[in-house]
Amino acid sequence: MLTYLSIRNIVLIEALDLDCGAGLIALTGETGAGKSILLDALGLALGMRAETGLVRAGEEKAEVAASFALTDKDAHIFRFFEKQDIALQPGEEIILRRSLTADGRSKAFINDRPVSIGLLKEAGARLVEVHGQFETHGLLHVKTHRRVLDRFGGHEILLQETAAAWDGWQAAAEKLKNARAGLEKSKEEQDFLQHLLDELEKLSPEAEEEDRLMEKRSLLANHEKLGEAFAQCRQILAEEDGAEDLVARAQTVLDRVGDVSHEGIVNAAGALERAAAEIAEALGQLETLGSGFDDEEMSLDMIEERLFALRDCARKHGCAIGELPQKQEEIAAQLELIEHEDEALARLEKDEKAAREIYAAAAKKLSEARQETAARLEKELLAELPLLKLEKVKFVAEIAVLEDAAEWGMEGMDRVRFLVATNPGQQPEALQKVASGGELSRLMLAFKVVMAGKSRIPCLIFDEIDSGIGGAVADAVGAHLKRLSKHHQVLVVTHSPQVAAKADAHWVISKTQDEKTVTEVNILDGTDQRREEIARMLSGQDITEEARAAAAKLIGSLAA
């Protein structure tokens, strides 16, 4: 729950520090006193959008810090912070802090650790839930009803399983669709594909063939120059007084002193022997190169022709010459698929059917859970309506399984609608068609109370949701909020004395105007103070004794 709120330089709030307790906390005050500013300040600490207009005029920076205490019931919140590497010690509080400068720069902190605004917002959403005066109109739209029902029933795991099955089915269906389209196109192009394959098979391109041809072309293009060079090398090495002859003479000279044992002479003789062998190897290579020009299978013209054919084919296929063998394999595979289309399609159709059945099973399981949840929602909501003087209203959570697969989706195959009948004998219809403004407001409040009761969020805030109601209905609203406060910390901004009288703590927001306008919060700490404030809410600025008596009665009825 929220335990402490510190506000600095937010609009009309100069400096404010509030200790917060458990139960129901009522926030009252005259219109314009600054109740909304207080919630805006808290929203800033919770990661809501920061407006530069929140910074108090004349100040450079505004800052809000909100502390929260967690209990054993908040294990899911502990896990969230652990995943963010924010470890909490037993009994340690979570502090969300946000600063905002006049030029729009904002910084966020969790337990004094700098974090992103996004992470601050995620944390805030797990700690506080705000229900606004005009928020409930969303329930008038049918598209929200399924989501509301799933939230009430806690269908998160079933929704995840259904969404995963939907993705699997859609992937299989897309694969089948593409295969059918590809096969149809391939059939139309079969003759052309066969022509391309015949052309490639006749050409027989090889990997790295281009590099080999370029090398051969370079040798043949320099045939004359290279031939002369080879001849000169052979002359230098092999003719009389050439390198081969000179090394042989040197070996003969050393052989004459072979009976003299000396390491240097032995090493020199070995070196000459190796030199003779290397010269012989060089001569062999030169002979091979020289004769290679005469034995070359392809002439320079043939190589040029081959390169032209390869390049022309590669251009036709939009690829490099080295990729032609791969193109040949791909075209052959396409033709193979065409020839075996029945087998290929049968396999893909089988996969698609299996994926569809998996989705249908998951969606059916979700649908059954929704049916059970709908019955519980109807029961709980109908139990609330008489307390709000709506005892004649009939509520139905209608679930229809959609027959058309085109209407199915990742959230299942159900259409969910909330219907009401406000008079006996009337058929339930859409909310906005049959409910009056007052009935709709109370019906929406009942929804919010029932939905909030399912929330795992420790702190709930209701902002003027009792606007426009009074008397016994307002008393019933207060009773609803009081019941909620047994399981959650509840803060309610209210103009209803019946609601305020049921609070465990009462804050009065007021505005003072001396040299500068300032919003202040006065925490009422006694029955007399509470009686005066509730009397003001009943009668206005001129508090009468009758109003005080009525206020005392409201407070006394709660004590009783």
C-alpha positions as CSV (number, residue, x, y, z in Angstrom):
1,M,0.0,0.0,0.0
2,L,0.9,3.7,-0.3
3,T,2.6,4.7,2.9
4,Y,4.1,8.1,2.2
5,L,3.8,10.8,-0.4
6,S,6.1,13.7,-0.7
7,I,5.4,16.5,-3.2
8,R,7.5,19.6,-4.1
9,N,6.6,22.4,-6.4
10,I,3.7,20.8,-8.2
11,V,1.3,23.5,-9.6
12,L,-0.3,25.0,-6.4
13,I,1.5,22.6,-4.0
14,E,4.6,24.1,-2.7
15,A,5.7,21.4,-0.2
16,L,3.5,18.5,1.1
17,D,4.3,15.4,3.0
18,L,1.6,12.9,3.7
19,D,1.6,9.7,5.8
20,C,-0.9,7.2,4.5
21,G,-2.5,4.3,6.3
22,A,-4.6,1.3,5.4
23,G,-8.3,1.1,4.7
24,L,-10.5,3.8,3.1
25,I,-9.1,7.3,2.8
26,A,-11.5,10.1,1.7
27,L,-10.2,13.2,-0.1
28,T,-12.6,16.1,0.1
29,G,-12.6,19.8,-0.4
30,E,-14.3,22.5,-2.4
31,T,-14.2,22.4,-6.2
32,G,-10.9,23.9,-7.4
33,A,-9.1,23.3,-4.1
34,G,-6.6,21.0,-5.8
35,K,-7.8,17.4,-5.4
36,S,-6.9,16.7,-9.0
37,I,-3.5,18.2,-8.5
38,L,-2.8,15.8,-5.7
39,L,-3.6,12.9,-8.0
40,D,-1.6,14.4,-10.9
41,A,1.4,14.6,-8.6
42,L,1.0,10.9,-7.6
43,G,0.6,10.1,-11.2
44,L,3.9,11.7,-12.0
45,A,5.6,9.4,-9.5
46,L,3.8,6.4,-11.1
47,G,5.3,7.2,-14.5
48,M,2.3,9.0,-16.1
49,R,2.9,11.6,-18.8
50,A,4.8,14.6,-17.5
51,E,3.5,18.1,-18.5
52,T,5.8,21.0,-18.0
53,G,2.7,22.9,-16.6
54,L,3.0,20.7,-13.5
55,V,6.1,22.6,-12.4
56,R,5.0,25.4,-10.0
57,A,5.4,28.9,-11.5
58,G,8.7,30.4,-10.8
59,E,10.4,27.1,-9.8
60,E,13.1,25.3,-11.8
61,K,12.2,21.8,-10.7
62,A,9.3,19.7,-9.3
63,E,9.7,16.4,-7.5
64,V,7.4,13.7,-6.2
65,A,8.3,10.6,-4.2
66,A,5.8,7.8,-3.2
67,S,6.7,5.0,-0.8
68,F,4.9,1.6,-0.8
69,A,4.9,-1.2,1.7
70,L,4.4,-4.8,0.4
71,T,3.0,-7.8,2.1
72,D,3.1,-11.6,1.5
73,K,0.1,-11.1,-0.8
74,D,2.3,-9.1,-3.1
75,A,4.6,-11.9,-4.2
76,H,4.0,-11.1,-7.9
77,I,5.2,-7.5,-7.3
78,F,8.4,-8.8,-5.5
79,R,9.0,-11.1,-8.6
80,F,8.6,-8.1,-10.9
81,F,11.3,-6.1,-9.1
82,E,13.6,-9.1,-8.8
83,K,13.5,-9.4,-12.6
84,Q,14.5,-5.7,-12.8
85,D,17.5,-6.5,-10.5
86,I,15.9,-4.5,-7.8
87,A,16.3,-6.8,-4.8
88,L,14.1,-6.0,-1.7
89,Q,15.0,-6.9,1.8
90,P,12.2,-8.1,4.2
91,G,10.3,-5.1,5.4
92,E,12.0,-2.7,2.9
93,E,9.7,-0.3,1.1
94,I,9.6,0.6,-2.6
95,I,10.2,4.3,-3.3
96,L,9.2,5.6,-6.7
97,R,10.6,9.1,-7.4
98,R,10.3,11.4,-10.3
99,S,11.7,14.9,-11.0
100,L,10.6,17.3,-13.7
101,T,12.3,20.5,-14.8
102,A,10.6,23.6,-16.1
103,D,12.1,22.9,-19.6
104,G,10.5,19.5,-19.7
105,R,13.4,17.2,-18.7
106,S,12.3,14.3,-16.5
107,K,14.2,11.7,-14.4
108,A,12.9,8.6,-12.7
109,F,14.2,6.6,-9.8
110,I,13.2,3.4,-8.0
111,N,14.9,3.1,-4.5
112,D,17.3,5.9,-5.6
113,R,18.4,3.8,-8.7
114,P,18.0,5.7,-12.0
115,V,15.5,3.9,-14.2
116,S,13.6,4.6,-17.5
117,I,10.2,6.3,-17.4
118,G,8.9,3.1,-19.0
119,L,10.1,0.9,-16.1
120,L,8.7,3.5,-13.6
121,K,5.3,3.3,-15.3
122,E,5.4,-0.6,-15.3
123,A,6.2,-0.5,-11.5
124,G,3.5,2.1,-10.9
125,A,0.8,0.0,-12.7
126,R,1.5,-2.9,-10.4
127,L,1.2,-0.7,-7.3
128,V,-1.7,1.6,-8.0
129,E,-4.9,1.4,-10.1
130,V,-6.9,4.5,-10.8
131,H,-10.6,4.5,-11.6
132,G,-11.7,7.8,-13.0
133,Q,-15.1,9.5,-13.2
134,F,-15.3,9.2,-17.0
135,E,-13.3,6.0,-17.4
136,T,-16.2,3.6,-17.3
137,H,-17.7,4.7,-20.6
138,G,-15.4,2.2,-22.3
139,L,-17.7,-0.6,-21.1
140,L,-20.3,0.8,-23.6
141,H,-18.2,-0.6,-26.4
142,V,-18.7,-4.3,-27.1
143,K,-15.1,-4.7,-28.2
144,T,-14.0,-4.2,-24.5
145,H,-16.4,-6.8,-23.0
146,R,-14.3,-9.8,-23.8
147,R,-11.2,-8.2,-22.3
148,V,-13.2,-7.3,-19.1
149,L,-14.5,-10.8,-18.8
150,D,-11.1,-12.4,-19.2
151,R,-9.6,-10.0,-16.6
152,F,-12.4,-10.9,-14.2
153,G,-11.8,-14.6,-14.7
154,G,-8.0,-14.4,-14.6
155,H,-7.7,-16.1,-18.0
156,E,-4.1,-15.0,-18.7
157,I,-2.6,-18.5,-19.1
158,L,-5.5,-19.7,-21.3
159,L,-5.1,-16.5,-23.4
160,Q,-1.4,-17.1,-23.8
161,E,-2.0,-20.8,-24.9
162,T,-4.7,-19.7,-27.4
163,A,-2.6,-16.9,-28.8
164,A,0.4,-19.3,-29.3
165,A,-1.9,-21.9,-31.0
166,W,-3.3,-19.1,-33.2
167,D,0.2,-18.1,-34.3
168,G,1.1,-21.7,-35.0
169,W,-2.1,-22.2,-37.1
170,Q,-1.6,-18.9,-39.0
171,A,2.0,-19.9,-39.8
172,A,0.9,-23.3,-41.1
173,A,-1.9,-21.7,-43.1
174,E,0.4,-19.1,-44.6
175,K,2.9,-21.8,-45.6
176,L,0.1,-23.8,-47.3
177,K,-1.2,-20.7,-49.0
178,N,2.2,-19.7,-50.3
179,A,2.9,-23.3,-51.5
180,R,-0.4,-23.4,-53.4
181,A,0.3,-20.0,-55.0
182,G,3.9,-21.1,-55.7
183,L,2.8,-24.4,-57.3
184,E,0.1,-22.7,-59.4
185,K,2.7,-20.2,-60.7
186,S,5.2,-23.0,-61.2
187,K,2.7,-25.0,-63.2
188,E,2.1,-22.0,-65.5
189,E,5.8,-21.6,-65.9
190,Q,6.7,-25.3,-66.1
191,D,7.7,-25.2,-69.7
192,F,9.8,-22.1,-69.2
193,L,11.4,-23.7,-66.1
194,Q,12.2,-26.8,-68.0
195,H,13.8,-24.7,-70.8
196,L,15.9,-22.9,-68.2
197,L,17.0,-26.2,-66.6
198,D,17.9,-27.7,-70.0
199,E,19.9,-24.6,-70.8
200,L,21.8,-24.8,-67.5
201,E,22.4,-28.5,-67.8
202,K,23.8,-28.0,-71.3
203,L,26.0,-25.2,-70.0
204,S,27.0,-27.2,-66.9
205,P,28.3,-24.3,-64.9
206,E,30.8,-25.2,-62.1
207,A,31.7,-23.5,-58.9
208,E,34.7,-21.2,-59.2
209,E,34.8,-21.8,-63.0
210,E,35.0,-18.2,-63.8
211,D,38.3,-17.8,-61.8
212,R,39.8,-20.8,-63.6
213,L,38.8,-19.4,-67.0
214,M,40.2,-16.0,-66.2
215,E,43.5,-17.6,-65.2
216,K,43.7,-19.6,-68.4
217,R,42.8,-16.6,-70.5
218,S,45.5,-14.6,-68.9
219,L,48.1,-17.3,-69.8
220,L,46.9,-17.7,-73.3
221,A,46.7,-13.9,-73.9
222,N,50.4,-13.7,-72.9
223,H,51.4,-16.9,-74.8
224,E,54.2,-15.4,-76.9
225,K,55.8,-13.4,-74.1
226,L,55.6,-16.3,-71.7
227,G,57.0,-18.7,-74.3
228,E,60.1,-16.6,-74.8
229,A,60.6,-16.3,-71.1
230,F,60.3,-20.1,-70.6
231,A,62.9,-20.6,-73.5
232,Q,65.3,-18.1,-72.0
233,C,65.0,-19.8,-68.6
234,R,65.7,-23.2,-70.1
235,Q,68.7,-21.8,-71.9
236,I,70.1,-20.3,-68.8
237,L,69.6,-23.4,-66.8
238,A,70.3,-26.3,-69.2
239,E,72.7,-25.2,-72.0
240,E,76.5,-25.5,-71.9
241,D,77.9,-23.4,-69.1
242,G,74.3,-23.0,-67.8
243,A,73.4,-23.3,-64.1
244,E,72.8,-27.1,-64.4
245,D,76.3,-27.5,-66.0
246,L,78.0,-25.2,-63.5
247,V,76.5,-27.0,-60.5
248,A,77.6,-30.4,-61.9
249,R,81.2,-29.1,-62.4
250,A,81.2,-27.9,-58.8
251,Q,80.0,-31.3,-57.6
252,T,82.8,-33.0,-59.6
253,V,85.4,-30.8,-58.0
254,L,84.2,-31.6,-54.5
255,D,84.0,-35.3,-55.3
256,R,87.8,-35.2,-55.9
257,V,88.4,-34.3,-52.3
258,G,85.8,-36.6,-51.0
259,D,88.3,-38.6,-49.0
260,V,88.9,-35.5,-46.9
261,S,86.5,-35.7,-43.9
262,H,85.3,-32.2,-43.1
263,E,81.9,-31.0,-42.0
264,G,82.0,-27.9,-44.2
265,I,82.8,-30.0,-47.3
266,V,80.0,-32.4,-46.6
267,N,77.5,-29.6,-46.1
268,A,78.6,-27.9,-49.3
269,A,78.3,-31.1,-51.3
270,G,74.7,-31.6,-49.9
271,A,73.8,-28.0,-50.9
272,L,75.0,-28.6,-54.4
273,E,73.1,-31.8,-54.6
274,R,69.9,-30.0,-53.5
275,A,70.6,-27.2,-56.0
276,A,70.9,-29.7,-58.8
277,A,67.6,-31.3,-57.8
278,E,65.9,-27.9,-57.7
279,I,67.3,-26.9,-61.1
280,A,66.0,-30.2,-62.5
281,E,62.5,-29.5,-61.0
282,A,62.5,-26.0,-62.5
283,L,63.4,-27.3,-65.9
284,G,60.6,-29.9,-65.6
285,Q,58.1,-27.2,-64.7
286,L,59.2,-25.0,-67.6
287,E,58.9,-27.9,-70.0
288,T,55.4,-28.6,-68.8
289,L,54.4,-24.9,-69.1
290,G,55.9,-24.6,-72.5
291,S,54.1,-27.7,-73.8
292,G,50.9,-26.8,-72.1
293,F,50.3,-24.0,-74.5
294,D,50.3,-26.5,-77.3
295,D,48.2,-29.1,-75.4
296,E,45.6,-26.6,-74.0
297,E,42.2,-28.0,-74.6
298,M,40.7,-24.5,-75.0
299,S,41.9,-21.8,-77.2
300,L,41.7,-18.1,-76.3
301,D,38.6,-17.8,-78.5
302,M,37.0,-20.8,-76.8
303,I,37.6,-19.3,-73.3
304,E,36.2,-16.0,-74.3
305,E,33.1,-17.7,-75.8
306,R,32.7,-19.8,-72.6
307,L,32.9,-16.7,-70.4
308,F,30.4,-14.8,-72.6
309,A,28.0,-17.7,-72.3
310,L,28.3,-17.9,-68.5
311,R,27.9,-14.2,-68.1
312,D,24.9,-14.1,-70.3
313,C,23.2,-16.9,-68.4
314,A,24.0,-15.3,-65.0
315,R,22.6,-12.0,-66.3
316,K,19.4,-13.8,-67.3
317,H,19.0,-15.3,-63.8
318,G,20.1,-12.1,-62.0
319,C,23.0,-13.7,-60.2
320,A,26.7,-14.1,-60.2
321,I,28.4,-16.8,-62.4
322,G,29.4,-18.7,-59.2
323,E,25.7,-18.9,-58.2
324,L,24.5,-20.6,-61.4
325,P,25.0,-24.2,-60.0
326,Q,22.7,-23.2,-57.1
327,K,20.1,-21.8,-59.5
328,Q,20.2,-25.0,-61.4
329,E,19.4,-26.9,-58.2
330,E,16.6,-24.5,-57.3
331,I,14.9,-24.8,-60.7
332,A,15.3,-28.6,-60.6
333,A,13.7,-28.6,-57.1
334,Q,10.7,-26.5,-58.4
335,L,10.2,-28.9,-61.2
336,E,10.4,-31.8,-58.8
337,L,7.8,-30.1,-56.6
338,I,5.5,-29.7,-59.6
339,E,5.9,-33.4,-60.4
340,H,5.1,-34.4,-56.8
341,E,2.6,-31.6,-56.0
342,D,0.0,-33.9,-54.6
343,E,2.4,-35.3,-52.0
344,A,3.7,-31.9,-51.0
345,L,0.3,-30.3,-50.7
346,A,-1.0,-33.2,-48.8
347,R,1.8,-32.9,-46.2
348,L,1.2,-29.1,-45.8
349,E,-2.6,-29.6,-45.6
350,K,-2.1,-32.1,-42.9
351,D,0.2,-29.7,-41.0
352,E,-2.4,-26.9,-41.3
353,K,-5.2,-29.1,-40.2
354,A,-3.3,-30.3,-37.2
355,A,-2.4,-26.7,-36.2
356,R,-6.0,-25.7,-36.6
357,E,-7.2,-28.5,-34.4
358,I,-4.6,-27.4,-31.7
359,Y,-6.0,-23.9,-31.9
360,A,-9.6,-25.0,-31.8
361,A,-8.9,-27.1,-28.7
362,A,-7.2,-24.2,-26.9
363,A,-10.0,-21.8,-28.0
364,K,-12.6,-24.3,-26.8
365,K,-10.9,-24.6,-23.4
366,L,-10.9,-20.7,-23.1
367,S,-14.5,-20.6,-24.2
368,E,-15.6,-23.0,-21.5
369,A,-13.7,-21.0,-18.9
370,R,-15.5,-17.9,-20.2
371,Q,-18.8,-19.5,-19.8
372,E,-18.1,-20.3,-16.1
373,T,-16.7,-16.8,-15.6
374,A,-19.7,-15.2,-17.2
375,A,-22.0,-17.0,-14.7
376,R,-19.8,-15.8,-11.8
377,L,-19.7,-12.3,-13.1
378,E,-23.5,-12.2,-13.5
379,K,-24.0,-13.5,-10.0
380,E,-21.6,-11.1,-8.4
381,L,-22.8,-8.1,-10.4
382,L,-26.5,-8.9,-9.7
383,A,-25.6,-9.1,-6.0
384,E,-24.3,-5.5,-6.1
385,L,-27.1,-3.9,-8.1
386,P,-29.8,-4.0,-5.4
387,L,-27.4,-2.1,-3.1
388,L,-27.3,0.6,-5.7
389,K,-31.1,0.7,-6.0
390,L,-31.0,-1.3,-9.3
391,E,-32.8,-4.3,-8.0
392,K,-35.0,-4.6,-11.1
393,V,-32.0,-4.6,-13.5
394,K,-31.2,-7.9,-15.2
395,F,-27.6,-8.4,-16.4
396,V,-26.4,-11.0,-18.9
397,A,-22.9,-11.8,-20.0
398,E,-23.6,-13.3,-23.4
399,I,-21.0,-15.6,-25.0
400,A,-21.5,-16.7,-28.6
401,V,-19.1,-19.0,-30.4
402,L,-18.4,-17.6,-33.8
403,E,-19.1,-20.1,-36.6
404,D,-17.2,-18.1,-39.2
405,A,-13.5,-18.9,-38.9
406,A,-12.7,-15.5,-40.5
407,E,-13.9,-14.0,-37.2
408,W,-11.6,-16.1,-35.0
409,G,-8.4,-14.6,-33.6
410,M,-5.6,-14.9,-31.1
411,E,-8.2,-14.1,-28.3
412,G,-10.3,-17.1,-29.3
413,M,-13.5,-17.7,-31.2
414,D,-16.0,-16.1,-28.8
415,R,-18.1,-12.9,-29.1
416,V,-18.8,-11.5,-25.6
417,R,-21.5,-8.9,-25.0
418,F,-22.8,-7.4,-21.8
419,L,-26.6,-6.9,-22.0
420,V,-29.1,-5.4,-19.5
421,A,-32.8,-5.1,-19.1
422,T,-33.9,-2.3,-16.7
423,N,-37.6,-3.3,-16.5
424,P,-39.3,-6.7,-15.8
425,G,-40.3,-8.5,-18.9
426,Q,-37.9,-6.6,-21.1
427,Q,-35.4,-8.5,-23.3
428,P,-31.8,-7.7,-22.4
429,E,-30.1,-5.4,-24.9
430,A,-26.9,-3.4,-25.3
431,L,-26.1,-1.2,-22.3
432,Q,-26.4,2.2,-24.0
433,K,-29.8,1.3,-25.6
434,V,-31.8,0.7,-22.4
435,A,-30.0,2.3,-19.5
436,S,-30.7,5.9,-18.5
437,G,-27.8,8.1,-17.5
438,G,-28.3,7.6,-13.8
439,E,-28.8,3.9,-14.2
440,L,-25.7,3.6,-16.4
441,S,-23.6,5.5,-13.9
442,R,-24.6,3.2,-11.1
443,L,-24.2,0.1,-13.3
444,M,-20.7,1.2,-14.3
445,L,-19.8,1.8,-10.7
446,A,-21.0,-1.8,-9.8
447,F,-18.8,-3.0,-12.6
448,K,-15.8,-1.1,-11.3
449,V,-16.3,-2.4,-7.7
450,V,-16.6,-6.0,-8.9
451,M,-13.6,-5.7,-11.2
452,A,-11.5,-3.9,-8.6
453,G,-12.3,-6.6,-6.1
454,K,-10.5,-9.0,-8.5
455,S,-7.4,-6.8,-8.7
456,R,-4.1,-7.9,-7.2
457,I,-3.0,-4.2,-7.1
458,P,-2.6,-3.1,-3.4
459,C,-3.8,0.5,-3.8
460,L,-7.0,1.5,-5.6
461,I,-7.9,5.2,-6.3
462,F,-11.4,6.2,-7.2
463,D,-11.7,9.8,-8.6
464,E,-15.2,11.2,-8.2
465,I,-16.9,8.1,-9.5
466,D,-19.8,9.0,-7.2
467,S,-20.4,12.3,-9.0
468,G,-24.1,13.1,-9.5
469,I,-25.5,10.7,-7.0
470,G,-26.6,11.2,-3.4
471,G,-28.8,9.9,-0.6
472,A,-29.2,6.2,-0.3
473,V,-27.3,5.5,-3.5
474,A,-24.3,7.5,-2.3
475,D,-24.5,5.6,1.0
476,A,-24.5,2.3,-1.0
477,V,-21.4,3.5,-2.9
478,G,-19.7,4.3,0.3
479,A,-20.5,0.8,1.6
480,H,-19.1,-0.7,-1.6
481,L,-15.8,1.2,-1.2
482,K,-15.7,0.3,2.5
483,R,-15.9,-3.4,1.7
484,L,-13.1,-3.0,-0.9
485,S,-10.9,-1.3,1.7
486,K,-10.8,-4.6,3.7
487,H,-8.7,-6.1,0.9
488,H,-7.1,-3.0,-0.6
489,Q,-6.0,0.4,0.4
490,V,-8.6,2.7,-1.2
491,L,-8.3,6.4,-1.8
492,V,-11.5,8.1,-3.0
493,V,-11.9,11.7,-4.2
494,T,-15.5,12.5,-3.3
495,H,-18.1,15.2,-2.9
496,S,-20.5,12.8,-1.2
497,P,-20.8,13.2,2.6
498,Q,-22.2,9.6,2.8
499,V,-19.0,8.3,1.2
500,A,-16.7,10.5,3.3
501,A,-18.4,9.4,6.5
502,K,-17.4,5.8,6.0
503,A,-13.6,6.6,5.6
504,D,-11.0,5.4,8.0
505,A,-9.0,8.5,7.3
506,H,-10.1,11.9,6.0
507,W,-8.0,14.4,4.1
508,V,-9.3,17.9,3.4
509,I,-7.8,19.7,0.4
510,S,-8.0,23.4,0.6
511,K,-6.5,26.5,-1.2
512,T,-5.1,29.5,0.6
513,Q,-4.4,32.8,-1.1
514,D,-2.1,35.2,0.7
515,E,0.9,36.5,-1.2
516,K,0.7,33.3,-3.3
517,T,-1.8,30.6,-3.9
518,V,-1.0,27.3,-2.2
519,T,-2.9,24.0,-2.0
520,E,-2.7,22.3,1.4
521,V,-3.9,19.1,2.9
522,N,-5.3,18.9,6.4
523,I,-5.6,15.4,7.8
524,L,-8.5,15.3,10.2
525,D,-7.6,13.6,13.4
526,G,-10.8,13.8,15.4
527,T,-14.5,13.2,15.3
528,D,-15.3,16.9,15.7
529,Q,-13.1,17.9,12.7
530,R,-14.7,15.2,10.6
531,R,-18.2,16.3,11.6
532,E,-17.5,19.9,10.6
533,E,-16.2,18.8,7.2
534,I,-19.1,16.5,6.5
535,A,-21.5,19.2,7.7
536,R,-19.9,21.6,5.2
537,M,-20.3,19.0,2.5
538,L,-24.0,18.7,3.4
539,S,-24.9,22.4,3.7
540,G,-22.1,24.5,2.1
541,Q,-20.1,27.3,3.6
542,D,-22.8,28.3,6.1
543,I,-22.8,25.2,8.3
544,T,-26.0,24.8,10.2
545,E,-26.7,22.9,13.4
546,E,-29.0,20.6,11.4
547,A,-26.1,19.8,9.1
548,R,-23.8,19.1,12.1
549,A,-26.5,16.8,13.5
550,A,-26.8,15.0,10.2
551,A,-23.0,14.7,9.9
552,A,-22.8,13.3,13.4
553,K,-25.5,10.8,12.5
554,L,-23.6,9.7,9.4
555,I,-20.4,9.2,11.4
556,G,-22.3,7.6,14.3
557,S,-24.0,5.1,12.0
558,L,-20.6,4.0,10.8
559,A,-19.4,3.6,14.4
560,A,-22.5,1.7,15.2
